Amino acid sequence: MEPTVRDVPEADRYEIRDGEQLLGHADYQRNGDTTVFTHTEVDQDSGRSGLGSTLVQGALDDVRAKGGSVVPKCSFVRGWIEKHPEYADLVTSPGR
């Protein structure tokens, strides 16, 4: 089964799951249409590589689909966007 990414607003995070198994999460704070990513964590013991990238891309794709913007306070999210400049248009400054 392929891992899936979904928004879990009641927990203020995006999750990546394989069926019912939680493989990681990207925590956020929302301010209107702006999603401030604060922390990302994936299960290193799952034996799967690329989970963090899959999680961040899925979360950013969801933010884009909803017409939002992001503030990448999390170093992993910030680094991922730097490596994928096609997502740089989503980045906004805090308070904008």
Secondary structure, 3 states (H helix, E strand, C coil): CCCEEEEEHHHCEEEEEECCEEEEEEEEEEECCEEEEEEEEECHHHCCCCHHHHHHHHHHHHHHHCCCEEEECCHHHHHHHHHCHHHHHHECCCCC
